[in-house]
Amino acid sequence: PPPPPPSSSVDLLLDFAGLDIGAPSEEAPVLVGKTEKITTGPTDGTFVLAAETGGKKDKVDAFEFPFMRKSVSPQPPNSASSQSLLENQAPLPSFNIPNELQGFPTKEIQDVCLDSSLRVTCRKIYLPTQLAIVFYLTNQKSSSIQSVGIKFGLPGAFKGNLNGEESLEWEQEMNSFATSICVLKLVARQPELQVNLRGEVLIRDTSQRRLFLVLPIEIDDLLRPAVDMTTAEFGKLWSKGHSLHDAKVHINSSSIQNPQEFMNRARDRLNLHPIQIIGREGIISGHFLQSNLVCLIHAKVPDVGKVDLWIKTGHALLTTSVKKLSEIAFQ
């Protein structure tokens, strides 16, 4: 068995069975495979990860977990510094949704950017006429940060506000382990391909540094289900072929077995409204955010693993975007 860790280190017991064995170190914590133990260094929050590839065991990388960072020095066994790391770690950040945004469809939390002191995450929320993006800025340190600022540059077809301000800038001091919330609300005048929201985070503390974020805005973020559309209304719009841009696509799918599975996927992945299933066919509808640009899809699932789509929308770029997303969503 590996030798015991130095007396000035802190042990965190986790299930890492099967990972490679590393030697304990005062400078960088390591994974000790069969002992299921991580030994953290006295002031560092990193550990070295080892993995096995092709029968050869290689050191992969060092990862930093600031919530595990703790300054430790040798102390008598009964001192406060000998408490469990789990009792002294940073509290988990709060990802609450602001009251005025609750009850609307939402996507999962995702990381945007981070460094050793600040973590930025976000959540997209689908308002009826806007795309809201809630940004959570979390101070990961046990001391305050003098100033944290964030600002955004919008793609050409977009306009919006940050916390109700058109300046799209925000700044404040952050207390230890605090989480601050910014809400960016967007509308788009017309569809675009490959849209990215770009931003910059400025941190002023003992030093000044910048983090940059790039957040893709997918076409399903900008579609809204036409929940009130009937089969008859769909038919009337579908027949106006001269005013719609269409595309057809055949998809070999490993996940769609029948029309109901297709309709469920269209609702969840494309954010469109399932209207009706007739036999092996189905129709779904939606519209582009805050506009009268319709999105209509007639689908056939003629056999298990086969999906045929006929897409019609009110804009050529919208048709192209929905076609590309469908090729991914219905695989």
WOJO-V571246 format. One record per pair of residues at least 12 apart in sequence whose ideal C-beta (glycine too) atoms are under 6 Angstrom apart, sorted by the first residue. I is the first residue (numbers start at 1). J is the second residue. D is the distance in whole Angstrom. If there is no record, write none. Layout:
BEGIN
i->I j->J d->D
i->I j->J d->D
END
This chain:
BEGIN
i->2 j->32 d->5
i->5 j->24 d->5
i->5 j->39 d->4
i->6 j->26 d->5
i->7 j->74 d->5
i->8 j->42 d->5
i->8 j->72 d->6
i->8 j->74 d->5
i->9 j->39 d->5
i->9 j->42 d->6
i->10 j->40 d->5
i->10 j->72 d->5
i->10 j->85 d->5
i->11 j->39 d->6
i->12 j->38 d->5
i->12 j->85 d->5
i->14 j->38 d->6
i->15 j->36 d->6
i->16 j->31 d->5
i->16 j->36 d->6
i->17 j->36 d->5
i->19 j->31 d->5
i->19 j->33 d->5
i->20 j->33 d->6
i->20 j->50 d->3
i->20 j->57 d->5
i->21 j->33 d->5
i->22 j->48 d->6
i->24 j->39 d->5
i->26 j->41 d->6
i->27 j->41 d->6
i->28 j->41 d->6
i->28 j->46 d->6
i->28 j->48 d->6
i->29 j->41 d->5
i->29 j->47 d->4
i->30 j->48 d->5
i->42 j->72 d->5
i->43 j->71 d->5
i->45 j->64 d->5
i->45 j->65 d->5
i->45 j->66 d->5
i->45 j->68 d->5
i->45 j->69 d->3
i->46 j->62 d->5
i->46 j->64 d->5
i->48 j->62 d->5
i->49 j->61 d->6
i->66 j->116 d->5
i->66 j->140 d->4
i->67 j->89 d->5
i->67 j->90 d->4
i->90 j->177 d->5
i->91 j->177 d->6
i->93 j->138 d->4
i->93 j->179 d->4
i->94 j->179 d->5
i->95 j->109 d->6
i->95 j->136 d->6
i->101 j->125 d->5
i->101 j->132 d->6
i->104 j->125 d->5
i->104 j->126 d->6
i->104 j->127 d->6
i->105 j->126 d->4
i->106 j->123 d->6
i->106 j->125 d->5
i->107 j->124 d->4
i->109 j->121 d->5
i->109 j->123 d->5
i->112 j->213 d->5
i->113 j->211 d->5
i->113 j->213 d->5
i->117 j->140 d->6
i->117 j->141 d->5
i->118 j->203 d->6
i->119 j->138 d->5
i->119 j->140 d->6
i->120 j->137 d->6
i->121 j->136 d->5
i->122 j->135 d->5
i->124 j->221 d->6
i->129 j->290 d->5
i->130 j->185 d->5
i->130 j->187 d->6
i->131 j->186 d->5
i->131 j->221 d->5
i->132 j->185 d->5
i->133 j->184 d->5
i->134 j->183 d->5
i->135 j->182 d->4
i->136 j->179 d->5
i->137 j->180 d->5
i->138 j->179 d->5
i->139 j->174 d->4
i->139 j->177 d->6
i->139 j->178 d->5
i->142 j->176 d->5
i->143 j->176 d->6
i->144 j->175 d->5
i->144 j->176 d->6
i->145 j->174 d->5
i->145 j->205 d->5
i->146 j->204 d->5
i->146 j->205 d->5
i->147 j->204 d->4
i->148 j->174 d->5
i->148 j->203 d->6
i->149 j->171 d->4
i->149 j->202 d->4
i->150 j->170 d->5
i->150 j->201 d->5
i->151 j->168 d->6
i->151 j->169 d->4
i->151 j->200 d->6
i->152 j->168 d->5
i->152 j->199 d->4
i->153 j->198 d->5
i->155 j->195 d->5
i->157 j->188 d->5
i->157 j->189 d->5
i->157 j->190 d->5
i->157 j->192 d->5
i->158 j->186 d->5
i->158 j->188 d->5
i->160 j->184 d->6
i->160 j->185 d->5
i->160 j->186 d->4
i->161 j->185 d->6
i->162 j->184 d->5
i->163 j->182 d->6
i->163 j->183 d->6
i->170 j->182 d->5
i->187 j->290 d->5
i->188 j->222 d->6
i->188 j->289 d->6
i->191 j->315 d->5
i->191 j->317 d->4
i->191 j->318 d->4
i->191 j->321 d->6
i->195 j->217 d->4
i->196 j->214 d->5
i->196 j->216 d->6
i->197 j->215 d->4
i->197 j->217 d->6
i->198 j->214 d->6
i->199 j->213 d->5
i->200 j->212 d->6
i->219 j->321 d->4
i->219 j->325 d->5
i->220 j->270 d->5
i->220 j->271 d->5
i->222 j->289 d->4
i->223 j->271 d->5
i->223 j->286 d->5
i->224 j->286 d->6
i->224 j->287 d->6
i->225 j->272 d->6
i->225 j->273 d->3
i->225 j->286 d->5
i->226 j->273 d->5
i->226 j->285 d->4
i->226 j->286 d->5
i->226 j->287 d->6
i->227 j->273 d->5
i->229 j->285 d->5
i->231 j->275 d->6
i->231 j->276 d->5
i->234 j->275 d->6
i->234 j->283 d->5
i->234 j->285 d->6
i->237 j->294 d->6
i->238 j->296 d->6
i->244 j->312 d->4
i->245 j->313 d->6
i->245 j->316 d->4
i->245 j->319 d->4
i->246 j->312 d->5
i->247 j->311 d->5
i->247 j->319 d->5
i->247 j->323 d->5
i->248 j->310 d->5
i->249 j->309 d->5
i->249 j->323 d->6
i->250 j->308 d->5
i->251 j->307 d->4
i->251 j->330 d->5
i->253 j->305 d->5
i->253 j->307 d->5
i->253 j->330 d->5
i->253 j->331 d->6
i->256 j->307 d->5
i->256 j->330 d->6
i->257 j->304 d->5
i->258 j->301 d->6
i->259 j->277 d->5
i->259 j->280 d->6
i->259 j->282 d->5
i->259 j->301 d->5
i->262 j->299 d->6
i->262 j->301 d->6
i->263 j->282 d->5
i->266 j->284 d->5
i->269 j->329 d->4
i->272 j->284 d->5
i->272 j->286 d->4
i->273 j->285 d->5
i->273 j->286 d->6
i->280 j->300 d->6
i->280 j->301 d->5
i->280 j->302 d->6
i->281 j->300 d->5
i->282 j->299 d->5
i->283 j->298 d->6
i->284 j->297 d->5
i->288 j->318 d->6
i->293 j->314 d->4
i->293 j->315 d->5
i->293 j->318 d->6
i->294 j->314 d->5
i->295 j->313 d->5
i->295 j->322 d->6
i->296 j->312 d->5
i->297 j->309 d->6
i->297 j->311 d->5
i->298 j->310 d->5
i->307 j->330 d->5
i->309 j->326 d->6
i->311 j->323 d->6
END
